[in-house]
Amino acid sequence: MPQPPFPDFYPPRRHAWFVYLVQQIAALVGHWHYRFHLVTPPEGLERLRSLRHQRLLLLPNHPTFHDPAAIFVLSARLGFPCYYLSAHEPFRSSLGVWLQRLGGYSIRRGMADRASIAQTLELLTQPTCKLVIFAEGGCSFQNDTVMPFRSGAIQMAFQAMQRLVRQGQPLPDLYAVPISLKYRYTQDMTAVIDQSLIALEQALYLTAKGDFYERLRAVAAQILLVCEQNYGLANALDLENWDWDQRVARLKTYILEGCEHQLGLTATLGECDRDRTYRIQAALADWNPPHNVEVQWTPTAIAKAASRVLNFDAIYDGYVAANPTPERFLDTLIRFEREVFNIDQPRPKGQRQVCLHIAEPLNLKDWFPDYQQHRSRTITTLTDKIHQTVQHHLEQSLTQAEC
C-alpha cells in the first residue's frame, strides 16, 4: 500500500532552548513581520503569572491568521512556554518542523483524530502544562464577533482530570482562561482602504461610484453574483426578492450539498457549516474521483469551494454598516481579496495593536462534581460561559479609544 504524502499526526517536539531563543525576539518579529505590538492590561498578566505553576488551558478567539504569533508573544512576556493545538495543514510546509519545536502539534479537523486527542489528554495531565486551543475551531476573519466555541477543549480537560483521579491522584486544579484578541490599526487607513477597493474594482470590471461603503457593497454584490453564476444559481433565483444573507446561505448550502454528494458524505442533523466543511476537506484528501467528474466538482474545485465556505462562514450583511471602523472595512476587504485573488493569507494592511484581555480564569475543579452528574450539560454550560466572556470583552472595547 502506498504511503500517504503527509503523516496523519505531527506531535509536539518542543525544545526548551529554541523556545527561549525565539521568545527573546518574539516582540520584534511581531512588530516587523506581523506588524503588531501586544497591549495587555497588567492585571491580566498578573492573573496568569500567579498561576504559572498550575495547569492552564488558554482559550482565545481567532480573528486572524496572526493570533498564534500574538499568543506566543504573550507567552514570552509571561516567561513560560506553551503548547499549541493547530490545524494539520501548516505542518505540511517547510515551517512545520519549527512549529513542532515551539510546542505546536496537529489536529485533522473534520474527523476523529485519535492521535491528537490522546496527545491533548497526555499534555493536560502534566502538572504545569500550558495549552493553547483556539476554541472557535478556525479563523473567523472578524475582529469584533466570536463564532460559537467548540466544546472539545473543555471536554478533554475534564477527561484529563478524570484520568488523574482514576490513577489515584487528588482532583487537580486546571484553569480555563478566556482570552479576547482584538486588533486596532495605529495609523490612518484611508489610503489603504481606497487602494484595496481600486484593486478589487479593477479585477471585477467595476467603476468606482460613491463613498467607501457604497463601493464596498458594489464589490460584494459582484462577487456574490459571480459565485452564483459559477454554480448556475443566478437564473434559479429571483434575486430581487432575496436579501444578501439569504443568497449567501443558499450558495453555501448548494456548495456543501454538492461537495458531500460527490464525496459520498451525509450531513448530520444540526451540524454547522464549518464542521461540514472540515469533513469535506478531510474526505477530499483520500478521494479518488471518477474520470467523468463534472468540472465544478473536481478535487481542485471542491478544495476551492470548501475554502470559499470557510472564508465567508461568519460574514453577514450589515457587519460594516453597524460600526464602520477601518478594522471592519479591512476585515471584509481581506475576505474579498482571498476570494478574488486566490490568496490564502494576505499580508497585514498596516501596523496594529493587539489588544489582549485575559479574563478571570475558571478552575474546572470547582465544576467537576457537576461534570460527574451531568457531563454534557456541564460542558455546554462552561463552553458557552467562556464564549460569552470573550465576546463581552470584545464588545466592551468597541467604545474605547484604547485597549
N, C-alpha and C positions, 0 to 999 in steps of 0.2 A: 504494500500500500504506500502511495507517495506521501511524503511528509508535508504537513501544512506549511505555507510560506512563512508564517509567524507563529511563535509559541502561543498557546492558549492563555498563559498567565505569566506575568512579569512580577516576580516577588521584590520586596524592598531589599536593597543591598547597601544600607546606609553606612557610610564611612565617616566616623566622627571628625577626623582631621579635615576631610573635604567639606563637610557641612560647616565647620568652624571657619574655614578659609572663605567660603562663599558668603557666609554671614557678615564677614568683615567688609565686604564690598557690595553687599546687597542694596544698601540705600543708593549708592552711586549707580549701580546697574538699573535700579528702578527709575532714577532720575533721567539718565541718558538714553537708555534703550526703551523702557516702557513709558517714559515721560510722565512720571508721577512722583509725588512725595507723600509720605504717610502722615496723617494727622489723627492722633488718638488722645482722647481725654485721659489725663493721668490717673483718674480713679479707676478706669477700666484696666489699665496696665497693672495697677496695684492689686486688683482683684485676681488677676492671673498669677502675678508674682507670689502672692500669698498661698497659692495652690500649686506651686512648682513641683512639690513632692507628691502630688496626687495624680490619679488618672484623670485626664481631661479629654473630652470629646468636643472639639470645636466645630460649630455648625454655622458657617457663613452663607449668605445669599451669593448668587453667582451671576452678576450682571454683565461681565465682560470676560474675555479670554485672559486678562491680565490679573485676575483675582488670586490665583495661586502664588504669583510673584508678590502680591501685596501681603498675603498671609505669611509668606516666607520672610519678608522684611519685618513683619510683626514679631516673628519668632526670633529674629536677630536682635531686635530691640529688647525682647524679654530675656534673651540669653539662654534659651533652651531649644533643642531640635524637636521637630515634629515628624510624624508620618503623614502621608497624603494619599488618599484613595482617589484614583484618577481613571478616566476613560482609557480603554485599551489602545486606542488609535495613536496617541502621542508617543508611545513606547516603540512603535514600529519605525520611527525615524532615527536619524543618527544621534539625536539628543536623548534617546531612551535610556541608554546606559547611565547618563549623568543624572537623569531624573531618579533612577533607582538608587544611585549613590547619595542623593539628597533625601531619600526616605520615601520616594514615590512607589506605588505599586498599582497594578491594573485591575480593572473590572470590565468584563464584557457585558455591556448593557443589552437588555432585551432577552436575557436568558438567565437561567440559574447557574451562576458562576461559582461553583462549589469551592474551587481553589481560593478565590478571592474572599469568599465568606469565611472560610477556615482561617485564612491569614488575618482577617479583621478580628475574629474571635481570639486568636492567639495573641495579637497585639494588645487587645483590651484587657487581657488577664495580666499583662505585665504591670508591676507595681507603680511605675511613674510614666506610663505611656501618654503621649500627647498625639492625638489622632485628629486629622482634619478631614471632614466629609462635607462636600457641597450638597446639601440635602435637597435642593431643587432637582437634582439628577441631571443637570445640564445647564448650559448658558441661556439666560433669558433675553439678553440684549436690551434690557430695560433697566434704567437707572433708579426708577422710583417705585417700582412694584415688584413683588416677590411671587413667583409661582408657588403653588402648594408644595410643601415639603414632603418628601418621601419618608415613609415610616421605618425603612430598613435600618437606619442608623440607630434609632432608639431601640428597636427590636434586638439588634445584635448586641447592644450594650447590656440589656437585661440578660440575654443569653450568656454573655461572658460572666456576669455576676453570678448567675445561677450555676455555671460550671465551677466557679471557685467555691461556692457553698457546698456543692456535691463532693468536692475534693476535701471537705472538712475544714476549710478556711473560714474565718469570720466574714460576715457580709461586708464587702468592701465599699469604700466611698468611690463614687465615679460621677464626675461632674459634667453635665451637658451645658455648653456655653453658647448662647445665641450671640451671633456677631452680625452686625449690619455694615455692609460696604456700600458707599455712595461716592460717586466721582463728581468733582466740580472743576470746570476749566478755570484757569487762573489768568486768562487773557481774553481780550475781545475776540470772539469767534465769528464776527460778521463776515469777514472776507472768506474765511474757511467754508462757512455755510454756502455762500454765494458760489465759490469755486466748485463745491461738490454738486450743487444744483446744476451749474452750467455743464459739467461733465455728463451728468445723467441726462439732461435735456438733449445734448448733442447725440448721445448714444441712442436715445429713443425718438429722435427726429421731432422734438418739440420746440416750440417758440416760447421763450420766457415771457410770461404775462403776469402782472400783479406783484404783490409782495411775496416775501419768502413763503408764507403759509399757503398762499394760492398756488405758487409754483410747486411746492411740496405735494399738494393734493393732485396737481396735474400729473406729476411723475408717478404718484401712487396709482392713479386711475389708469395710466397707460400700462404700467407693469401688470396690474391685475387683469386688464383686458388681454394683453399678450399671453399671459398664462392661461386664461380661459380659452383663447383661440388655439393654443398649443394642444389642449386636451379636448377640443371640439365642443366646448361648453358655451361659447359666445352666442351661438344661434339657438341653444337649447333653453336659454333664459330670457324672459322679458326683463332686461337689465334695469329698466326704469322703475320697476316695481320691487326691486330688491335693494336693500341698503348694503353698504360695503361689508359689514360684519357677516351678513347672510351669504354674500357672494364668496367671501374668504372661507367660511365654514363649508359651503358646498364644494368649493375647489379642493379643500383638504380632504373631505370625505371621499370625493371621486379618486383622488390620488391614492389615498390609503387603501380603499377597497380594490383599486386596480392592481396595486403592488401585491396586496395579500392574495388576490386571485392568482396572479402569476406564480407566486411562491408557494401556493398551497397552504396558506395560513388562514386561521379563523379568529376574528377579534373576540375577545372576552367581553361579556356584558359589563358595561360601565368602565371599560378600560379607556384611559385618556389617550389623546392623540400622540403625545410624546412617547408613551410606553409602546404603543402600536408601532411607531416609527423605529424605535430601538429594536423591536423584534424583527422588523423588516430588514434592518441593517445586519442583524446577526444572521438571519436566514440567507441573505444575499451572499455572504461570504462562502457558503457551501453550495450555492445553486449552480446547477448545470443546465443552462437554458436550452430549449429545443431550437432546432435550426430555423424554424419558421416563425420565431417570436416577432411580434409587431415592433416597429421601430421605437414607439413610445414606451415599450416595456423591456427593452434590452437591459442588461446589467448596468451599463453606464447611465441609461435614462432613469432607472429605478434609484440608483445612487444619488443622482441629481434631484430627483423628486423627493426622496427622504430628507436630503439636506434642505430643500425648499420648505418642507413642512416644519422642520425644526427652526429654521430662520424666522418664520412668521408665526410660530406657535403662540406666543404671548401677545402678539400685536392686536390692537383694537382701534376702531375709528374714534377719533377724539382724544387720543393719548397726548398729542402735541397741543391741541386746542385747549385742553383743560389746564395746561401750565406750560406756555410756550417758551421754555428756557432753552439756552444753547444746548444743554445736555440732551433734552428730549428731541430737539431737532436732529442732533447728530446721532442719537440712538437710532432714529428712523432712517436717516440717510445712510448710515453704515449698513443697515439691513438691505437697503436698496442696492448699494454698491456690491454687496455679496451676491445678490441675485443677478444684476445686470452684467457685472464684470467678472463673475465667477471667481471671486477672491474669497478664500476661506477666512483669512484673518487680516483685514485692512490695518494699516499702520495707525497708531494713535494720531488723532487730529490736532492735538496741542498738549501743552503742559497742564497737568491736573493735580488737584489734591485728592487723595483717597481718604475720605472721612470714615473712619472705622470706629464703630461704637461697640464696646464689649458690655453686654447686659449682665445682670446678676446670674451667676451660674446656678444651675439646678442640680442638687445632689440626688441622683437616681436611687440612692439608698433609702431616701425618705419615701419613695414611691414603690419600693419593692414589695411590700405587703399587698398593696393594691394590684400590682402586676401578678402576684401569685393567685389572687382571687379572680381577677378579670383581665386577662392578658391583652386581648385585642382592644378592649375599651381603654385601658391604661396607656397603651402605646399610642393609640389615636389621640387621646386627650393631651398627652405630653407633646406629641409632634405638632398638633395644632397650636398649642400654647407657645412653643418655640417659634413657629412660623409667625404667629401674631405679634410676638415680641420684636422680631426682626422687622416686620412691616411697620409696626408702630414707630420705631426709631427712624425709619426712612421718612415717614410722614411728618414726624416732628421736625426733621431737618429741612423740609420744604420751605418753611417760613423763616429760616435762619440764614443770615448772610454768611456766616462762617460755620464750620463744622462744630 
